[in-house]
Amino acid sequence: MQSDSRPFDRSAHCQRIGAHGGAVTAARYGSAHMRAIGKAGAQATIRKHGLPFFKGITKAKGWTGPRRRDDLAIDLMLGRYLAELS
């Protein structure tokens, strides 16, 4: 239970724990594991909803292809920063 009068923000909560969980998973299992999770998720989405749907999602999110090693480091730093803000 929260000690102040702010309402519970489920979206912010999930983003906060998701960023932390992703960082922990990456540190524990490495980039190959994260890549496998991403590929499995993409395949499941394509099977369930079709390739045009998947391409629409990737386009809307600005995903342009395989990520560079620097992208992960930047994401992790941003996730830590956002977690500290909350």
TATA-V645972 format. One record per helix or strand of 2 or more residues. SS is the DSSP state (h for helix, s for strand). FROM is the first residue (numbers start at 0). LEN is the number of residues. If there is no record, write none. Layout:
SS FROM LEN
SS FROM LEN
This chain:
h 9 20
h 30 19
h 50 11
h 68 17
